[in-house]
């Protein structure tokens, strides 16, 4: 195995994975952002993506539960409030449901997840299981896709507002706080991984964890594309436009 990467080289290797594999490159997102999906296809995306949104705090709680480091637990707790909300503000899950409401989706249908695609459910469960079962370093590293989130969020909001008459700024309220939260969270996780990956093997495990997470997000769009774009065949019981 090659020599230990210095911090700059290690960060560059991580960012190269995002440049190659982050799901902003997926054809489904290109269609979504350019206005080439119809309303039913956007509904299908929002309904299936809710599964991921709803499991983020479950994933984060699983990480906290296995963490012996109080400093890491304290830092990671903010992610639970960001997604679940607290007494002072709604969280990301509530904001996502505001969007699905605006898209005309029945809230109980969304929150029950019974109309989500099996591929979505499998991918999200694989992510939660990864965080529960792999090393703590790998679990933290799997969150590093947030390094690349601000770019896709900006493109998504701009493209959807410009191209879809059925959404407005209020419907897309989920995304504005993430432009602040994601950079803060990813900066912490990146610093943690750089500090704690002290061998080349550990650095490779961090890189592989990021590749895995990119694969989770990409596979979620694969299943959406197959079910609702081409060949547009959704399994019986899934959301049917």
N, C-alpha and C positions, 0 to 999 in steps of 0.2 A: 504494500500500500504506500502511496506517496506521502510526502512529509506533511506535517501539520500546517494547515492554512493559517496565515495571519488574519487578524480581524477583518481587514479590508478585502482580502481574497475570499474569505468565508462569506461575507455579506454579498460580494459580487456573484459568488456561485449561487446563493439563494435567489438573488434577483434575476439571475439568468434563467432559473427554473420558471419563475413567473412570466418572464418575457416569452418563453416558449410554450408554457402549458396552462396559463391561467385561462379561465373560461370566458374571458372577454373575446377570445379568438374563435369561440364556437359559432357555427353558422346560425344556431337558434338566436343567440344574442345579437348577431348582426341583423337578423330579421326584426327582432324586437326593437332595437334602437333606431332602425331606419324607417319604422312605420309600415313594414311589409307584413305584419300579422293582422288578422282580423280580431274583433273583440273577443270571440270565443277562445281563440288561441292565447290571447293575453290572460283571459280568465283561467285557462288551464295552467299557465305558468304561475300565476299568483297563488292558485289553490295548492299546487304541488310544492311550491317554494315555502308555503306555510309550514309544511312538515319539518323542513330544515330549521326555520326560524323558531319553531316551538321546541326543538330539541337542543338549541344552543345553550340555554341555561341548564338543561339536564346534563349536557356534556361538561359544562363548566363546574357544576356542582360535583360531578364525578371526579374531576381533577382535584378540586379542593379537598374532597373527602379522603384522598389518598396522599395528601401532601404533608410531610412532617415539618416543613419550613413555614413558620408563622408569617414571615415577611412575604412569602409568595402567596399564602392564603389571603392575607390582607389586601395585597395588590389585585388579586384575581377576583375578589368579592365584588368589585365595582362592575364587573361584567354581568353579574346576576341582576343588579339594579338596572343596568342599561337595557336589558332585555325583558325582565319581569316588571320593571317599574318599582316605584316606592310611594311613600305618602305624599311626595311633592311633585311627582311627574309620572306620566304614562311611560311604559317601556316599549321596546321595539316590537314585541308581540302585539300589543294593543294597537300600535301604529300600523302594523301590517294588516290587521283585521279592518282597520279603517279603510285601507285601500281595497281589500276584497269586498267590503260593503259597497264602496263607490263603484266597483265593477259589476255590482248586481248579483253577487254570489250570496247564497244563503249561509249565514254565519255558522249554523250548526253543521251544515255539510262540510264547511271548511275545517272547523275545529275537531270534528269527529275523525277526519283523515280517511274516512271510508271510501272516498272517491279518488284518493291519490293513486298514482300508478305504482305497481309493485316495484319497479326499478327505483323510484324515488324512495320508497320505504326501505328497500334493501341498502341503498347507498347511505342514507342517513343513519341507519342502525349500524352499519359498518364503521362509520365515523365515531359514533358514541362508544362502540366496543373498542376501537383503537385507543381512545383516550383512557378508557378504564383498564386496559390490559397491557399496553406497552409501557416502556419506561416513562418516568415523569418528564425527562428531557424530550422524548419523542412526542408526548402529549402536548407539551408547550409548543413544540415546533410545528405541530399540525395546525396551529392557529395563525401561522405566518402568512397565509393567503391574504390576511388583512393588510399586508404591505402594499398590495396591489388594488385594494378596494376603492380608494378615492377616485381613481381614474374611471373605473367602470361605473361608479355611482354617478359621477358627473355626466358621463356619456348617456347613461340610462335616463336620467331626469331630463336632460336637454332634449334627447331624441323623443321621448314619450310625450313631453309637453308640446313639442313642435308637430308631432305626427298623429296624435290620437285625440279626437274631440271628446272622448268619453273619460279622460282623466284630466285633473287639474293639479295645481300646486298642493292643495289641501289633501287630495287623495294620495299624493306621493310624499306625505309628511314623514314617512318612515326614514327617508334617506338623508335629510338634512343633518340630524344629529350624528349619523354615522360618519360624516365627513370630518368630525372632530374625534369621535370615539375610536374609530378604526386606526388612525395614525398614532394615538396615544397607546392603544393596546398593542399594536404591532411594534412600536418602539420598545416597550417594556419586554415583550417576548423575544425580540431580536437581541437585546442586550443580555437577557437571561441565557439564551442559547450560545451566544459568543462567549460568555463567562464560563458556562458549565460544560461545554463541549471541549474538553481539555485533551482529547486524543483524536487522532485522525479517524479512528473507527466511530467515535461519538459524533464527530462532524458529519461523517457519512450517514449516520442514523438520522441526524437532523435534516439533511438534504433529502433523504428518502421519505421522511415523514411529510415534508412539504410536497414532494411528488405525489404521495398517496392522497393528500388532501386535495390537490389540484385534480386528481383523478376522480375523487368523489364528486366535486362540483361539475366536472366535465360529463361524467356518466349520468348525472341528473338531467342534463340538457340533451344527452343522447336519447334518453327514454322519452322526453317531451317531443323531440323532433320526430321520432319514429311514430309516436301515437297521434300527433296532431298536425304534422307538416307533411312528411313523406315517409312511408306510404299512407299516413293518417289512419292507422289502425290501433285503436285503444282497446285494451282488454275489457271484456264485459264487466260491469260493475264500477269501472273507473268513470271519471267525469266525461260526460258525453255532450258536446256542444249542441 
